Amino acid sequence: MEISLSTHLFVFHDIDEEIASLLPRFGFFSAEIWAMPPHFPYADPEAAERIAGLLARHGVRVASLHAPLYPDVRSYKKDRWYSLSSQDEAHRRESVAATEAAGGWLAGHGGGTLVIHTHFPAEQWVPERWNSFLRSMDELLEAVPGNVLLAVENTPLPSGGVQSILDIVGRYPGHRVGVCLDLGHANIEGEVLSAIRTASPRLVHIHASDNLSGRDDHLVPGRGSIPWKPVFAVLSEIGFGGAFTVELRDYTRGEDPLYNSFDEILTECRSTLDRYLA
């Protein structure tokens, strides 16, 4: 199992020398980049190359990308989010194009895992949005090179339950499509351990954060209600060998922040992981 850190934690910042140096300092030599401009401008080859080079100089491998959810992180609350299952054909094609561009970048940098979501919003999943999503999957598998594995992520929505995700990935070969199990999302749905076992036949990627089962808080493991010791035991039991990607939220922001710095967040996170991994 490869321990990785998602740049979701830094999404409101540029990936610069200061950010890049944090990963190896806290023992993360594998990264999942949140492909949301300007944090990661996947469509700007020169800028994206600078970031990849910076991470490489710090010994950090880009193992995965989270596909774009919105055009720009600075205006994400106002933007229309990308949706691979949109019934608006122009919007669906725009969403496929953004995902394809991110996947193309990853393919040109050694390949890896591209994490994708089923859709937003929650209404009319079957059959309307289901068919749109499958059409997008077919187009992505044709356009994105074979060294990129598409990992469909569970979400706390009707389209994102683990069984729904398995129904999708079961239509495609295992070397091209698998499951990204978000443990925080599974905790909101009610049962993390059974979700791991259910997803295990196609499980290729983990997103790890904690919450109190009510909302997607992206807390440091140990601050919520997820039973982490049994989680690691079950992952060992099923022989999971993919990336265990810690996906935290920036709680240094706001009027009454939980932390004063990224160092504080990552110190707590590393300590918790080391305790359970030991």
N, C-alpha and C positions, 0 to 999 in steps of 0.2 A: 504494500500500500504506500503510495506516494503522497506525502503531506504537502499541500499547496496553499497559497494565499491568493485570494481574489483581490483585485484592485478596486472592487466595490467600496472598500474602506476609504479610498482616496479619490472617489469619482469626481468630487468638486475641486480637485487639484490637478495640475499638470503632473505627469510622471517625469520628475526632474531628478537631479543628483540626490537630493535629500530624501525623496520618496524611494528611489531605487535602492539606496543604501540600507533602508530599513529592513528589507526582506532578508538578505543574508545575515544581518546582525541578529535577527531573531530566529534564525535557522530555517528560513523558507528559501529553498533553492529552485522552487518551481512556482510558476505564477499562472493565474487565470486573469486575463485582461478583460475588463469591461469595455466593450467596443462602443463607447458612447462619446462622440465628439463634444468638446475639444479634448477631453481626458485622453482618448485614444482616437486620433483621426485616421481611421483605417483606409479611408478613400484618398488620403494625401500620402503618396508613397514616400516622399522625402521626410515628412514629419514622422510617419510611423516607423520608418527605418531608423531614425535617430533614437526613438524610444527603445526599439528592439536592441540596438547597439548598446545603449546605456545599460539595460538590464543584463545583457550578455557580459559586459565588462565587470559587472558585479557577481557574475557566476550564476545568474538566474535564468532558467529556461522557461520560455513561454510554452506551456504545455496545452493550454486551452484558451478559448475566447468565449465570452458570453456575447451572443449575437445582439445587434442593436435593438433596443426597445423604443427609442425615440431619436429624433434627428439631432438634438443638442441638449446636453445636460443642463445648460444655463436656463433653458426655457421649457423643461420637460413637463411642468405643471400646466402649461398652456398648449403645448404641441399635441397634435394627433399622434398617438403612439402607433408604431408599426404593428401590423397584425397579419400573420401568415394565413389566417382563416377569414379575412375580411370578405364580405359579400359585395363590397365595392371593388370591382375588378381592377380599376386603376390603382386603388390603395393597396390591394393584394400584390399587384405586380411591383409597386414601389417597395413594399416590404420584402418581397423576394429578392429584389435587386440589392437592397441594403445588406441582407443576410448573405447573399452570394458574394458581395464585395468583401465582407469580413472573412468569409470562408476562403476566398481566393488569396487574401493576404496570408492567412494561416497556412494554406497549402504551400505557398512560396517560401515559407520559413520553417520547413521541416514537417509540417502537418501537425495533427493533434485533434483535440475534441472541440467541437463547436456546439455550445449549449443553446437550445432554442425553446421557446414557449409555444403552447398551442394557440392561444388567442386571447384577445381582449375585445369586448367585455364578455360577460358570462351567458348572455341570452342566445337562444336558437343554436345551441351547439349541434344537436342532431336533428335533421341531417344536413342542414344548410352549411354551417361552418365546418363541420366534419369533412364534407366533400371539398370545400375550399382549401382546408389545411392539407388534405392528401394530395391535392393538385400542386400545392406549393412544395410539398415534400418531393414529389416526382420531379419537379423542375430543378430543385436544389441538388438532388442526387445526380441529375444529368449534368448540371453546370459546375458543381464543386468537385475538384479532383479527389481521387480515391484515397489519398493519404489523410483526408479529413473525415472523422467520425462524427455524425450528427447524434447528439444526445438530447432527447426530448425530456424536458423537466416537468415534474409534477407540480401542481399549484393547488391552492385551496379553492378551486372553482370546479363546476361540473365537468369541464373539459380536462381538468388536470389531475383527477384522481388516479391512483396508481394503476388500477385496472384499465381505465381509459387509455393511459399512456402505453400499457402493455398491448392493448388492442391495436394501437397505431404501430408500434415498433415491430409487432409480430408480422406485419405485412411486408417487411423489408429484411434483407439479409443482415445477419449479425455483425459482419465486418464493416457495414456502412452505417447502421443505426442501432442505438442502444438507449438505455434509460439513465437520465441524471436524476437521482433521488435527492430532493431537498429535504433534509431532516426537519428543518423548521416548519416547512409547509406540511409535512406528514404529522408533526406534533399538533398543528392546528386542526387537522382532520381527525386526530384522536389516538393514533397508535403508531408509534415509530418502529417498534421492533417487528410487528407483523408486516409493515410496509417494506422493510428491508428484505424480509424473507420472501414476500410476494414478488418483489422486483428482481430478486437475485438471478433468475435465469438470463436476464438481459441487462443487468446492472453494470454500468461501465464508469460511472462518475458519481461523486457525492458532493453536495453542497452542505456545509456544516455551520450552523449558528443556533442560538438558543432563543427561546421565548417562553411565555407563560401560558401558551396554548390558545390565547385569545386573538393575537395579531402577530404579524410578521416583523418582530422587533430586531432581528439580526444582532442579538446579544452575544457576548463572549460565552463560549461553552462553560456551563456551571452556574450561570446567572438566571437560568430559567428552570423549566420543569422536565427537560429531556433527561432520561436516565442514561448518562454517558457510559458508565461502566458496562451495563448490559449492551449498549449500542456497539461498543468495540468488541465485546464478546461475540455478538451475532455476526459482525463483519468478519471476524476471525473464523467463526464456524462455517460461513459460506465460502470462505477462501477469497474474499474480495481483494483484488490486486490493482484496482484502478486508482485514480486520484481522489484523495480526501481533501476537498478544497474548502478552506475556512472563508466564509463570506460574511464579513462584519459590516456594521453601519458606523458612520463617523459620529461618535457621541462627544466630540470635542466642540461641537457647534451649539449655538443657541445661548439663551440667557443663563441657564443653570445646567451646564454640561456635566455629564457623568465623569468625564476624564479631562485632564488638562492638556494632554498631548497624545499623539499616536504611540509614543514610547510606552505610556502607561497602559494603553489598550493592548498592545502586543506583548508587553511583559506579563500581564495577567493571562492572556491567551496562551502564550508559550508554556507558562507554568502549569496551566490546566491540562494542556495536551500532553506534556511530559509525564504528568502524574498518571494519566490514563494509559498512555502508551507503554509506560514502564510495567 
